[in-house]
Amino acid sequence: MRAVALTQGDTVVVSGAAGGVGSITVQLAARAGATVIGVASEANHEWLAGHGVIPVSYGDGVADRIRQAADKVDAFIDAFGGDYVQLALDLGVEPSRIDTIVSFDAVERYGVKAEGNAEGNAAAASASVLAELAGLIAAGQLEIPVAATFPLAEVQDAYRRLEQGHLLGKIVLIP
């Protein structure tokens, strides 16, 4: 979220808005005072709306649905991959305000950011950021949805579930 310099009054689109990273991102963006449009499957729209997010279904026509939800998009956070970086550019978002945690080839191709992941700038994984997030969770101001739990011995089953998509939140492995 910090990578796109999000401020109060901005409109931000988050792809993969109900996934493990997206579900946290949309909550933080809403807390920052942004209008948040979350791209996700319809099964997750109720959860998004309950967290102050405007839900938009992915798939054909997603650009039109985003334009219907907001006159202008100031920032875009891609937590899914695919063609979302190109979509952000098509919506008129400046490359400096687009961050992807998935499409690393788009960084060189379009000059967008890849912050907040192990492949790019992992600033989001600093101890201070993790402490800030833990404080919000402890205060009940940030929800970390858990889609499923698996014993560590069933890690292959966990990955199979992850590949099915349409999850709300994280998959947790229990040692």
N, C-alpha and C positions, 0 to 999 in steps of 0.2 A: 504494500500500500504506500509506503514512504517513497518507493522508487518512482512513482508517478506523481509525486508532489501533490497529493490529494488535500484539498482544503474545503472548508465549509462552503456549501453552495455549488460545488462541482457536481457534475453527473458522471458517474463511472459505470462501465459495464464490466461484469465479471463472468467469464465463461467457466463452465464447470462449477457453478456457484453453489451446488449442494455437496460437492465432493469434500475430501479431507482438508484440502487447502482452501478451496473456494468458500466453504461454510464459515471458516474463520475470517477470511478476507471480507466477506460481505458484512459481517457483524462489525468489524473494526471500521469499515468505511461508513456505515450508518452512524456509528458512534462519533465519527469525525464530522458529521453534519452533511455528508454528501447524499445526493439522490443516487440510489444504488439500483441498477438493473441487473438481475441475475439470470443468466442463461442456464436452463436446466430442464430436465424432463418434467412433465406435468405431475408425476407422482410426488415431486418435491416442491411444488408451487405453494402449497399451504404452509409448509415450514418456512419457506423464504418470506412469504407475505407476513407471517407472524413475527418475523425479525426485521420488519421495516423495509423489505426489499421488494421491488417491482419484478415479479417473475415473468420471464419470457421463454417460450419453448424454443428449443434448438431446431435445426433442420431447414428445409426449403422455406424461404421467406423470412428468415430470422432478421435480416437487415431491415426489412419493412416493419416488422414487429418492434424492433428497437427504436426506429424512427417514430413510430406511433406513441411509444412510451416517453420519448424525450425529443425536444426540438434540436438539442445539441448534445454531443457526447464529448466531454473534456478529457477523459482518461479511460484506459482499457487495461484490464488485468486478465491475461490468458492463463487459466489454470487447467486447460484441457488439451490444447494443441490443435492439430488439423489446420484449417484455414482461418482461424480467428485473428491472427495478426493482420492478414490481408483484409479481413472484414473491418477491423479497427481503422486501418488506413482508408478504406472505402468510405467509412463514416466520417472521415475528416479529422481523426485524432492525430495530433503531432507525434512523430516517432519517439520523441523524448518523454512522452506521457503514455507510452505503451510498454508494459512489462509482461514477459512470458516466462513461465517456469518450465516450459515444455519444448517450444520450437526454437532450438538453439541456432538453427540455420538462419532464422529471421533476424538475428542480431546483426550478423554481417551483411545480409542482403538488404535490410531496411533501416538499420541503425537504431533498432529498438533495444530495450533493456532486457537483461536476463538476471535480475536480482532476486534474492530470496530463495536460492536453491543451491544444491551442491555443485552444479555445473558452472554456475555464474558466480556473482558476488554473493556470498553467503552471509551478508550483513544481518539478515533476519534471524540467523541462528546464534547470535551473540548471547552471552549470559545475561546482559541487561535486558534485551528484548524478551528472552524467555522468562525472566523474573517479572517483567511487566505483564506478560500474558498470564502467568501463574497468579499474579495478584488480581487480575480481572476475573479469572475463573473462580478463585477463592471468594471474591466479593459477589459472585453470582451475576456478573456483568458480561460474561462471555461463556457461551455454551460450546462444548466440544462434543458434537454428536458422534456416537459410536454405532456404526452400521452393523458390525458383527465382531465376535471374538472367537479366536481359535487357539487351542493349545499349540505350543511351539512345534510339537511333533506333527501337526497338521498344516504346516506352512504351505504345502502345495495346494491344499484345499482353499486356503486363504487367498492365494494368488489366483486360483480359478474363479473364486467369487469376485475378486477385484476386476478381473477381465470381463465379467458379465456387465459391468457398469451400472449406472442408475442408482448408485449408493448415496445415502445421506450420511456424510461424515467419514470417519476413519474405520479401518479394519485394524483390530488390535490383536497382537500375538501375546499369549500368556505363557511365560516360562514355567 
